[in-house]
Amino acid sequence: MINYRIFLSSAIAIMAMLNVHAQDSTVLENFEVFEVNGNVQLTATIKSGFTCLGINFLRFEDSTSSFHSIGEISGVCGSSTEAIRYDFSDLNPPKNKTLYYRIQMGGLGYSNILSIRIIDSGEEAYLLTPNPCIDNCFIYFKNELRQNNRLRLFNKNGVQLALIETFDNFFEIDVKELPAAVYIFTVENSETKKSNFEGKITVQK
């Protein structure tokens, strides 16, 4: 069984190490990553007055030890007179794992690091991991528009134990204080009150 606490600590240590040589925001006006139809769209705008020699788009995955190139834009980038925006699509991102992105600007260094997780739950409306759940578990779901969603957690008697809201595409549920049992959850859109999906969580001690 994976020790998720050790995994998380290792990931944080790796990210801290990688950020040591990251370029600050003096060069980039913005840097964003977001999902579009199951792909990852990267957008970077170089501020006016900065030029570089090529842009390299880099990705780091849970299962790899370093960033690797997923594509590049060659030639002179940026401008001495205006801000220039560059777009790149990662058309084959691994699903159901955290992905980290950054860009390397020739002669200017690196951007900061951004993360995203592309969910592929198959025919299901959500992905629950880990399951059974021991300390914390995550429910990932499609939320490309970043709408507010609300999760309610109930015991077998229908007593509500938790209420969690998020604009993100996942809920984190802390079950450390709950006894081993099967619990029911429901997820609804907070604005429309429309039910999105429901399911069960098995808590194991």
N, C-alpha and C positions, 0 to 999 in steps of 0.2 A: 504493500500500500504506500502511495506517495505521501511523504511528510510535507504538507503544503506550507507549514511555517518555515521549514528549512528552505524550501523552494523560493518563497517570497523573499526571505532574507538574502539569499544568493542573488536574486534578480535585482534587489535594491542595491546591493554591493556592486554589481556589474554596471548598473546605470550610473551610479556615482562615479565610477572609474571612467566611463565613457564621456561623462559631462565635463571632465577636467579640461579637455581640449576643445570644448564647444565654443563656437563664435557667439558673441552676445548679440543683442537686437540692434546694434548700431548700423549693421549692413542691411538687414531685412526689414521691410515695412510690415510684412506679415508672412507667416508660414502656417499652412493648415493641411490637415488630412481628414477626409471624410469618405463615407461610403456612397457609391452610386451603382445601383443594380448589382450588388455583390462584388464590385471592384473597388479599389481604393484610389481616390483622386487626390493628388498632391498639388498644392498651389503655393507658389512662393513669389513674392514681389521684392525685387532688389531696389533699394532706395536710390533716388537721384544722386549722382556724384560718385557712384561706385561702379567699377567694371571688374569682370573676372574672365578667366579663360576656361570656359566650359563649366557645365553643372552636372554633377554625378548624383543620381538618386540612389540612396542606400536603404537596405532593409535588414533588420535584425529580428530573428525569430526565437521562440522559446527553446527550440531544439538545436540552435547553432551557437557557436562561441564568439562570433564577431559579425560586424556589418558586412554585407556583400552588395555589389552593384546590381541593380535591376534595370538600369537604363541611363542614358545620358543625353545631354544636349551639347553639341560641340560648338566651337567657335567662341567669339567674344560675346559675353553676356553683360547685361547692365547698360547704363548710359550715364554720361556726364551731365545730361540736361533734364532727364525725366526718369520717373520710376517705371520699371519694366516688370511685367508679370509673366511668369512661366508656369505652365501646367504639364502634368505628367500623370498617366493612368497606369496603375499596377493591375494588369488584366488577369493575373493568376495568383491572387493572394491566398495563402493557406487559410483554411477555415477553422473556426472554433479554437483559436489560440491567440494570445496577445502578440501583435506585431508592432515593432518599433521602426520609425522612419526618421531619416535626417538627410540633408543634402550637403554635398561638398562643392564649394565654389572655388575654382582654381585661383589661387593667389589670395583668397579672402578667408579661407578656413571653412569651418563647419557651422551648420545651423544648430539650433537646439533640437532635442529629441521629442517626438510626439508618438503616441501610441493609439492603436485602434484594434478592435476585435470584430471580424466578420463572422456572423453567425450563420451556420447551415444546420438547421434542425430537422432536415428532411421533410417528412410530412407533418411533423409536429409543429406547434405554434411557439415552442420554447425549447431551450436546452438547459437542463439542470445538472450541475456538477459541483462537487462530487456527490454521488448518490449510491449508497447511504451517506448521510451527512453526519460528521462528528463534532466539529467546532463551528465552522462557517461554511455556507454553501452559496452558490451564485445561480441565479436564474437569468439567462440571456434570452433576449427576444428582439424582434425587429422593431426599431423605433427611429427610422431615418429622419423623420421630421422633428425629432427631439420634443415630442409632446409629453406632458406630465401624466404619469401613470401611477396607480395606487395598488399596492399589494396588501391583502389581509390574510393573516395566518390564524387558523382555527385548530382546536383539538377535536377529538372524536365526538365530544359532546356539543360541538358547535360554539364553544366559548372563544371569542376573539382574543388572541394572545399578542398580536403585533400588527401595527399599521405602518407601512413604509411607502414613501413617495420618491419618485425619481424622474428626471428629464433625460436620463441616460438610457442605454439599451440593456441595462442589467439591474437586478436587485441583489444586494448582499444581505444574507439572513444569518444572524448570530443565534446559534442553537445551543451554546455551551451550557445554559441554565435549564434547558428542557430535558425531561427524562426521555429515555428511549421509547419511541412510539412512532406511529404514522400520523402525520399532520396534513391538513388540507389547506390549500391556498387558492385565492382568487385574485385576478388582476383585471382592473378596469381603467378606462380612460378617465382621468380626474375631471375633465371638462364636460365630456358628453355623457358620463356615467355609464357608458356602454361597456359591457363585459368583453374582455379580450380573450381570456383563456383561464383555465383552472387546472389544478393538478394535486399531486401528493408528494410529500417529502418524508422519507424514512430517516429518523434520527437514531443513530447507533452509538453506544457508549463502550 
